Structures are given as C-alpha cells and as structure tokens.
C-alpha cells in the first residue's frame, strides 16, 4: 500500500485533532499545581490523582510540551502560564547543591531520589530553551545553554557521575548519544547554540560505528567500548522501540540536512532491523525486549507492549515513508498506527493507557507515573502534524 495526498491530509488532521482535542486536554489545565508550582501528573485513567509526588523528567517534558505548543500552534496564555509553572519549579526545586538534578521530589519540591545519570538535565535543557523562546526570558536561555554544556561534560568525562556498575565489564549504552542528539536538535530549533551541529554529527557517528550491526541486522542497546557485543544477558538485551526512536532522530536530522542520503540510509536500516526483531507477528505491536541471539530475556515484562515504543515507531515509519516514498514504510505505519490507536487509546477519557499485556489487553490503568506523562504521545502527534503539514505544502 501507499498513501495518497488526500490520505496524508486526513492523517495530518487526525494527529492534530488527537493532540489538541484529546491528549492535551486530558492533562491540562487540571495538572497545573497552582499552589506549589510544576505539575501533578500521576493520574489514573479517568484523570484522578493517584500520587502527588513529582518526577523531574516529566516536569521538564511537560514544560517543553506546553512551551512548544505555544511556540508552534497558538499563543495561548494558558499554555504559557503552565510552562512558567514548570520552569520555575525546575529552577527552584530540582537541582541539588552539587549542580546535579534530582529524579523524584515531593509535591513541594523536597528531594526523594537522585539517579546516576543526567537525563533529568537533558529534559531541563529542552524545557528551558523552549520556555525562553515562548516567554522571552533570556535567563532561561542562559540556563539552558549552561546546562547543555554540563550534559556534554557528563557524557564525555568519565568519573563525573557515580557509576552504576564496577568497571569489571566496561559497557557503553546507546541512550547517551541518542538523548544528547535529540537535546541538541531541540536546542538548535528553539534558541540555537553553535555547538549543536558538530556534536549531533559526533553522536550519530557513535551510534553508527558502535551500535548498528549491519552484519546481523541489529541495533544494540549496549556494547563494549570497542563496539563488540557483550555475550551476557544484559549485553544481549535489545529494546526495539528505543532503537527505532534513535532511527527517527537520525531521519529527522537528515531532513534538516537537505535529505542527506547517508543519514536516510542509516535511519532506514535501523528501522528495518528493529521492526523485524520487534514487531509481534502473532498479536501485533512492538515487543519491549528481545535477545540479539533469540535467547530468553531476563526482564519479566519483556513481552509486554508499552505505549512509548509505539509513539516512536509511528514517527519513524511516517518519516521513512515521506522521505523515501517506499510503500513498505506506509504499510508499517498503518500497521503500528492502527494497532496503537485501537489498543492504547482511551476513547472514553482521552489519552493512552501505558501498559498492555502481550495480547493487547490492559495490564494496568495509570496514565501518569514516574515515567509516563505528557511527552511521548503528544510529541508524536505534534511531530507527525508538523512533518505532514510541511510535506503537503511542498508537494
């Protein structure tokens, strides 16, 4: 199959409507914490609050989302007000005395937990940058660029952060170059930074050289520092949805670089390899974990269907189709789109359930927790709307 221009227009309208009439209204304005700042995002299927703690990742992500909606969709004061709540909570409560950020706080911002990596910081970078563009707050821009520099230091200087493992079996993960690439992309699109282009190229090269295994048609989640496969359970474990997210980051960069053919090829190969390994041929949907050699996976949730890999695969397959015209990607996009909106979407209350059993039945009803909130789904619907709109205008 392929998509006609009319079908692409209908898709664009669908994603736009889902974003603005279904997904965003589930979260906002009900999640604004007018008393303590930030957002109350741990919510059940009907929007009721199940916990008033705050995940720092999600505070940053929600601030990014509201700022981005304000910057690109409509200058709604409600969105700017919410973004300010998020920005101020991040600045006032989410940094420890050593400059590192927390992972989990109480409602009023008292720290509960720090983690030994810097993903809270990356989400704060994009939140502060987008908020600066929306509000004109130059201090927010300065904080964003400073924190981006700290993230580069964390990513490149061994020993700055407490390691999770002993150095008995050295390992590098795809997560750092992936998240840093996308952080730089978002920073570049909002307030700009002269470091972005060069670092994006560096991180793409790391992914291509270390993690993409063309000989066995696979994208590894972690490898030894020389790029070799670590033949132990953790080293063999694949996360197809995560690798597919990396694929669309690279395809997105290819668009920014005048449809760079090398990056298109790289992104499409990553998508091809991990679709083959991740798509559940029996029940549909993207399996959460696989083993590179098809051995048993350690994590008990390995065959569940989580919401976010489907968001990333919807973006990746759509981008791949629009950039190559290959009908295979249109077919894959329709398959994952139909599966996700049939199985995850809550037509009664809006938004998506987060966790399904392998057969597509709902495992639990929470829509917001320490890891799920207003990010992957609204980002998918926003990006798909944007790229379809650009494509239709050019065609």
Beta strands, then each sheet from edge to edge (+ up, - down):
strand 1: 42-43
strand 2: 49-51
strand 3: 54-55
strand 4: 104-105
strand 5: 111-113
strand 6: 172-173
strand 7: 212-213
strand 8: 218-219
strand 9: 222-223
strand 10: 237-238
strand 11: 290-291
strand 12: 305-306
strand 13: 355-356
strand 14: 362-364
sheet 1: 1+ 2-
sheet 2: 3+ 4- 5+
sheet 3: 6+ 9-
sheet 4: 7+ 8-
sheet 5: 10+ 11-
sheet 6: 12+ 13- 14+
end
